[in-house]
Amino acid sequence: MIRIYMYSNKLCSKSNESGFKIHKEISEKRWLPRKGRFTFSTYRLGLYLYFHEYSTPINFKEHFLNIVSAIREWDTAIKNHKKIM
């Protein structure tokens, strides 16, 4: 079976509480894995938050759109959060 592993660019530091909260909400809403549970050791990404997603060639389009939508939602939430502060 072919699997396609995708992850976003760095979103923010894991120590940023507001960013961590936004990341958790978006991940739960979009059903994204919150902890990079990939089998490859190269995906241990350290001190930053990322959105993770994996798919097969059959459902690639849906999963790709899901991670892109999560990134778009992240950008919107961060901009709104910065306006409040």
GUTIDO-7829 format. One record per residue (C-alpha): residue number from 1; residue in three letters; x, y, z. Coordinates in steps of 0.05 Angstrom, whole numbers, plus 5000, padded with zeros to 4 digits. Layout:
<pts>
<pt i="NUM" aa="ALA" px="X" py="Y" pz="Z"/>
...
</pts>
This chain:
<pts>
<pt i="1" aa="MET" px="5000" py="5000" pz="5000"/>
<pt i="2" aa="ILE" px="5025" py="5070" pz="4983"/>
<pt i="3" aa="ARG" px="5016" py="5123" pz="5037"/>
<pt i="4" aa="ILE" px="5027" py="5196" pz="5029"/>
<pt i="5" aa="TYR" px="5049" py="5235" pz="5091"/>
<pt i="6" aa="MET" px="5038" py="5310" pz="5092"/>
<pt i="7" aa="TYR" px="5053" py="5363" pz="5144"/>
<pt i="8" aa="SER" px="5049" py="5438" pz="5144"/>
<pt i="9" aa="ASN" px="5104" py="5489" pz="5155"/>
<pt i="10" aa="LYS" px="5119" py="5509" pz="5227"/>
<pt i="11" aa="LEU" px="5058" py="5541" pz="5258"/>
<pt i="12" aa="CYS" px="5084" py="5564" pz="5325"/>
<pt i="13" aa="SER" px="5123" py="5541" pz="5386"/>
<pt i="14" aa="LYS" px="5091" py="5487" pz="5430"/>
<pt i="15" aa="SER" px="5103" py="5533" pz="5489"/>
<pt i="16" aa="ASN" px="5055" py="5585" pz="5460"/>
<pt i="17" aa="GLU" px="4991" py="5570" pz="5499"/>
<pt i="18" aa="SER" px="4943" py="5608" pz="5454"/>
<pt i="19" aa="GLY" px="4973" py="5577" pz="5392"/>
<pt i="20" aa="PHE" px="4969" py="5508" pz="5423"/>
<pt i="21" aa="LYS" px="4896" py="5519" pz="5440"/>
<pt i="22" aa="ILE" px="4879" py="5542" pz="5369"/>
<pt i="23" aa="HIS" px="4919" py="5483" pz="5340"/>
<pt i="24" aa="LYS" px="4881" py="5434" pz="5384"/>
<pt i="25" aa="GLU" px="4813" py="5462" pz="5364"/>
<pt i="26" aa="ILE" px="4828" py="5460" pz="5290"/>
<pt i="27" aa="SER" px="4858" py="5390" pz="5294"/>
<pt i="28" aa="GLU" px="4796" py="5363" pz="5329"/>
<pt i="29" aa="LYS" px="4749" py="5398" pz="5282"/>
<pt i="30" aa="ARG" px="4785" py="5372" pz="5220"/>
<pt i="31" aa="TRP" px="4801" py="5303" pz="5249"/>
<pt i="32" aa="LEU" px="4876" py="5314" pz="5239"/>
<pt i="33" aa="PRO" px="4925" py="5272" pz="5280"/>
<pt i="34" aa="ARG" px="4950" py="5318" pz="5336"/>
<pt i="35" aa="LYS" px="5015" py="5281" pz="5350"/>
<pt i="36" aa="GLY" px="5056" py="5264" pz="5289"/>
<pt i="37" aa="ARG" px="5045" py="5189" pz="5296"/>
<pt i="38" aa="PHE" px="5083" py="5173" pz="5233"/>
<pt i="39" aa="THR" px="5123" py="5110" pz="5229"/>
<pt i="40" aa="PHE" px="5185" py="5145" pz="5201"/>
<pt i="41" aa="SER" px="5234" py="5176" pz="5250"/>
<pt i="42" aa="THR" px="5246" py="5235" pz="5202"/>
<pt i="43" aa="TYR" px="5177" py="5262" pz="5221"/>
<pt i="44" aa="ARG" px="5194" py="5275" pz="5294"/>
<pt i="45" aa="LEU" px="5189" py="5349" pz="5288"/>
<pt i="46" aa="GLY" px="5208" py="5375" pz="5356"/>
<pt i="47" aa="LEU" px="5190" py="5440" pz="5389"/>
<pt i="48" aa="TYR" px="5140" py="5468" pz="5340"/>
<pt i="49" aa="LEU" px="5068" py="5453" pz="5322"/>
<pt i="50" aa="TYR" px="5050" py="5427" pz="5253"/>
<pt i="51" aa="PHE" px="4987" py="5400" pz="5221"/>
<pt i="52" aa="HIS" px="4996" py="5327" pz="5201"/>
<pt i="53" aa="GLU" px="4956" py="5286" pz="5151"/>
<pt i="54" aa="TYR" px="4966" py="5222" pz="5113"/>
<pt i="55" aa="SER" px="4928" py="5191" pz="5056"/>
<pt i="56" aa="THR" px="4928" py="5140" pz="5001"/>
<pt i="57" aa="PRO" px="4926" py="5156" pz="4927"/>
<pt i="58" aa="ILE" px="4852" py="5141" pz="4927"/>
<pt i="59" aa="ASN" px="4833" py="5194" pz="4978"/>
<pt i="60" aa="PHE" px="4890" py="5243" pz="4967"/>
<pt i="61" aa="LYS" px="4847" py="5300" pz="4942"/>
<pt i="62" aa="GLU" px="4801" py="5300" pz="5003"/>
<pt i="63" aa="HIS" px="4859" py="5296" pz="5053"/>
<pt i="64" aa="PHE" px="4899" py="5349" pz="5016"/>
<pt i="65" aa="LEU" px="4840" py="5396" pz="5018"/>
<pt i="66" aa="ASN" px="4831" py="5380" pz="5092"/>
<pt i="67" aa="ILE" px="4902" py="5401" pz="5110"/>
<pt i="68" aa="VAL" px="4899" py="5463" pz="5065"/>
<pt i="69" aa="SER" px="4833" py="5483" pz="5099"/>
<pt i="70" aa="ALA" px="4865" py="5474" pz="5167"/>
<pt i="71" aa="ILE" px="4923" py="5519" pz="5148"/>
<pt i="72" aa="ARG" px="4875" py="5571" pz="5121"/>
<pt i="73" aa="GLU" px="4834" py="5568" pz="5185"/>
<pt i="74" aa="TRP" px="4898" py="5574" pz="5226"/>
<pt i="75" aa="ASP" px="4919" py="5637" pz="5189"/>
<pt i="76" aa="THR" px="4850" py="5668" pz="5200"/>
<pt i="77" aa="ALA" px="4848" py="5650" pz="5274"/>
<pt i="78" aa="ILE" px="4918" py="5677" pz="5286"/>
<pt i="79" aa="LYS" px="4902" py="5743" pz="5250"/>
<pt i="80" aa="ASN" px="4838" py="5750" pz="5292"/>
<pt i="81" aa="HIS" px="4876" py="5733" pz="5356"/>
<pt i="82" aa="LYS" px="4929" py="5786" pz="5341"/>
<pt i="83" aa="LYS" px="4875" py="5839" pz="5328"/>
<pt i="84" aa="ILE" px="4845" py="5825" pz="5397"/>
<pt i="85" aa="MET" px="4912" py="5833" pz="5432"/>
</pts>
